[in-house]
Amino acid sequence: MTKDSAPTGPDAEDGALMTPTDDDQSSAPEPSGTVGESATEGPDASGLRIVLAEDEALIRMDLAEMLTESGHQIVGQAADGEQAVALVRDTEPDLVVMDIKMPGMDGISAAEQIGREGLAPVVMLTAFSDKNLVERARDAGVMSYVVKPFSAADVLPAIDIARARWAERKALESEVADLGERFETRKRVDRAKGLLMAQLKLSEPDAFRWIQKAAMDRRLSMREVADAVISGMPGK
């Protein structure tokens, strides 16, 4: 792939997608705006309606205070996974912040149910940085996680990441109907995002919007764009 074939807009010449380079910052999305008429907007993380699920009351109170002071609204609190799932169904929040270890249904099982029903993105709280737990949480559909003890500086960026990844998931669901195909597409898009982030110094949401804009401009699927980025990026 060559630089001359860069996806710079709807009028770009047909052909293979370029290998992105630092010079292509001009075609990357602006961090604070919407890219193209049908591109996914960056998630607005201000004033979110949030459900909290944490079996330790003091931690739950501290977290509620932290999030309220940051401009969010706590619409429900739960002490176990079953309560959390019921609350999420009833309140339809923008986000769920949930502990990984709770009595009865644990946080991972609850997150899996919430994700399977497409209810809301989940940020997982954990006192363990165990790789297996993190992988289980990821496979359950958890969008991001925070290791205890935490501060607002840890939680708020995790919320932004979760919202951005949730928007990506919804965009992929609208493009790919088959579940198995969607899973493979997500893996390739994630790999392409990582390459774009390293090469163009983009944030994760902007890397996804780069792929989405290129797909829109070139009338390709996001999987085709991701494959082109992977095959053409140096150091893959």
C-alpha positions in Angstrom: 0.0 0.0 0.0 1.3 3.5 -0.8 0.8 6.9 0.6 -0.9 8.0 -2.6 -3.9 5.8 -1.8 -4.7 7.5 1.5 -8.4 7.6 2.4 -8.7 11.4 2.6 -12.4 11.9 1.9 -15.4 10.8 -0.2 -13.6 12.0 -3.4 -10.5 10.1 -2.8 -9.3 8.0 -5.7 -10.3 4.3 -5.5 -7.6 1.9 -4.6 -5.8 0.3 -1.7 -5.7 2.0 1.6 -2.5 3.6 2.7 -0.1 2.7 5.4 -0.7 5.4 8.0 2.3 7.6 8.9 2.9 10.6 11.1 2.2 12.8 8.0 -1.4 11.5 8.0 -2.4 13.4 11.1 -4.3 15.7 8.9 -6.6 12.8 7.9 -7.0 11.7 11.5 -10.2 12.8 13.4 -10.0 15.9 15.7 -10.2 14.7 19.3 -13.2 16.8 20.2 -15.4 16.6 17.1 -17.5 14.3 15.0 -15.9 12.7 12.0 -18.2 12.5 9.0 -22.0 12.6 9.0 -22.4 8.9 10.0 -19.3 8.5 12.2 -19.7 7.7 15.8 -19.6 10.7 18.1 -17.2 10.8 21.0 -19.1 9.8 24.1 -20.2 12.6 26.3 -19.1 11.5 29.8 -20.6 14.6 31.6 -23.7 14.1 33.7 -24.0 10.3 33.3 -26.7 8.3 35.0 -24.8 5.6 36.9 -25.6 2.4 38.9 -23.1 1.4 41.6 -22.7 -2.2 42.7 -20.3 -2.8 45.6 -20.9 -5.0 48.7 -18.7 -2.8 51.0 -20.9 0.1 52.0 -18.1 2.5 52.8 -16.5 2.1 49.5 -19.9 2.4 47.8 -20.5 5.7 49.7 -17.1 7.1 48.8 -17.6 6.2 45.2 -21.1 7.7 45.1 -19.7 10.9 46.6 -16.8 11.0 44.1 -19.0 10.5 41.1 -21.6 13.0 42.3 -19.0 15.7 42.8 -17.8 15.0 39.3 -21.3 15.9 37.9 -22.8 12.4 37.6 -26.1 11.1 39.0 -26.3 7.9 41.0 -29.6 6.3 40.0 -29.2 3.1 42.0 -26.9 1.2 44.4 -26.6 -2.6 44.8 -24.7 -4.8 47.2 -24.6 -7.9 44.9 -24.7 -8.9 41.3 -28.4 -10.0 41.2 -29.5 -6.6 42.6 -27.2 -4.8 40.1 -28.7 -6.6 37.1 -32.3 -5.9 38.3 -31.4 -2.2 38.9 -29.8 -1.8 35.5 -32.9 -3.3 33.8 -35.2 -0.9 35.8 -33.2 2.3 35.6 -31.5 2.0 32.1 -28.4 3.8 33.2 -25.6 5.2 31.0 -23.0 3.3 32.9 -22.5 0.6 35.6 -19.6 0.7 38.1 -19.3 -2.7 39.7 -17.1 -4.6 42.1 -15.7 -7.9 40.8 -16.1 -9.8 44.1 -19.6 -9.7 45.6 -21.8 -12.3 47.4 -24.2 -14.4 45.3 -23.8 -13.5 41.7 -20.3 -11.9 41.3 -19.5 -8.9 39.3 -18.2 -10.8 36.3 -21.3 -12.9 36.0 -23.5 -9.8 36.4 -21.4 -7.9 33.8 -21.8 -10.8 31.4 -25.6 -10.7 31.8 -25.7 -6.9 31.4 -23.5 -7.0 28.3 -25.4 -9.9 26.7 -28.6 -7.9 27.0 -26.9 -4.8 25.7 -28.0 -2.7 28.7 -25.0 -0.5 29.6 -21.2 -0.4 29.6 -19.6 -1.7 32.8 -16.5 -0.4 34.6 -15.2 -3.1 36.9 -13.6 -2.5 40.3 -11.1 -5.0 41.6 -8.6 -5.4 44.4 -6.7 -7.8 42.2 -4.6 -7.1 39.2 -4.6 -10.8 38.3 -4.4 -11.4 34.6 -6.9 -14.3 34.6 -9.5 -12.1 36.3 -8.9 -9.3 33.9 -9.3 -11.7 30.9 -12.5 -13.1 32.4 -13.8 -9.6 32.9 -12.9 -8.7 29.3 -14.6 -11.9 27.9 -17.7 -11.0 29.9 -17.9 -7.7 28.1 -16.4 -5.4 30.8 -15.3 -2.2 29.0 -12.6 -1.1 31.5 -11.5 -1.8 35.0 -10.0 0.1 38.0 -7.7 -1.5 40.6 -8.4 -0.6 44.3 -7.5 1.6 46.1 -8.5 4.2 43.6 -9.1 8.0 43.2 -11.1 10.1 40.9 -8.0 10.3 38.7 -8.3 6.5 38.2 -12.1 6.2 37.9 -13.0 9.1 35.6 -10.6 8.1 32.7 -11.9 4.5 33.1 -15.4 5.8 32.6 -14.3 7.6 29.4 -12.7 4.5 28.0 -15.8 2.3 28.8 -18.1 4.8 27.1 -15.9 4.9 24.0 -15.6 1.1 23.8 -19.3 0.8 24.2 -19.9 3.2 21.3 -17.5 1.1 19.2 -19.3 -2.1 20.1 -22.7 -0.6 19.1 -21.1 0.6 15.8 -19.8 -2.9 15.0 -23.1 -4.4 15.9 -24.9 -2.2 13.4 -22.4 -3.1 10.7 -22.0 -6.9 11.4 -25.1 -9.0 12.2 -23.4 -12.4 12.6 -22.1 -12.9 16.1 -19.0 -14.9 15.1 -18.2 -12.5 12.3 -18.6 -9.6 14.8 -16.2 -11.2 17.2 -13.5 -11.6 14.5 -14.1 -8.1 13.2 -13.7 -6.7 16.8 -10.4 -8.5 17.2 -9.1 -7.1 13.9 -10.3 -3.6 14.6 -8.7 -3.7 18.1 -5.4 -4.7 16.5 -5.6 -2.0 13.9 -6.5 0.6 16.6 -3.3 -0.4 18.5 -1.2 0.1 15.4 -2.8 3.5 14.7 -2.4 4.6 18.3 1.3 3.8 18.1 2.0 5.2 14.7 -0.2 8.3 14.7 -0.1 9.0 18.4 -3.9 8.8 18.5 -6.1 8.1 21.5 -8.1 4.9 21.4 -11.4 6.6 20.5 -9.7 8.6 17.8 -8.1 5.5 16.3 -11.5 3.9 16.0 -13.0 7.0 14.4 -10.0 7.0 12.0 -11.0 3.5 10.9 -14.7 4.4 10.8 -14.1 7.5 8.7 -11.9 5.6 6.3 -14.6 2.9 5.9 -17.3 5.5 5.3 -15.2 7.5 2.8 -14.1 4.4 0.9 -17.4 2.6 1.1 -15.6 -0.4 2.8 -16.4 -2.3 5.9 -14.5 -1.5 9.1 -13.0 -5.0 8.9 -11.6 -4.3 5.4 -10.1 -1.1 6.6 -8.6 -2.8 9.7 -7.2 -5.6 7.6 -5.6 -3.0 5.3 -4.0 -1.2 8.3 -2.7 -4.4 9.7 -1.2 -5.6 6.5 0.4 -2.3 5.7 1.6 -1.0 9.0 5.3 -1.4 9.7 6.3 -3.3 12.8 3.1 -5.4 12.9 
